């Protein structure tokens, strides 16, 4: 609910700013305005491109450039780190153009935007591991890229989407490991067993799941379930031999 309010507020604010910024953009023909926006995009002046594209979108919402303007705005918002506006534009485009030839690109950009929401520049810069942070956006990105791979396997974006799915798979598994570690510290051993069992189902080939197995063995021993603990121990030993 809070995220929805944030998106609505950002959209309203952007519309207000767009109305103001469009006054500073010369009232040139659409072709010239679009050419100027493209020059700014190509030069990496994403905020300048946004100003030009928003003005074009406001003045000619049904013009010949309308759909391409939306696609360019999605990219410009993403590059300018205006993620709520990027997602709002993605939602708008998808709703109005569900069968557009570039809908695979739009789905791919949704995945990139969700990944950006999940990331943290400061944490990444200092190399801080925050795998325990809420994976809400990581899960959303996983769904986004899965749609690209499954629905558009021949897409130019499918290969990169597949690579990102691997990274997201590991990210989600790491979060589950952090939860199992938290339960271990709290002495909630039944919860530990249940969490690791779910990891074995959802992320059987991840490093995080292998690292969670000792937690499961310990939990079984703490629960006086020696036979189950011994089974997990054998799995751990088998994995060590394979490595």
Beta strands, then each sheet from edge to edge (+ up, - down):
end
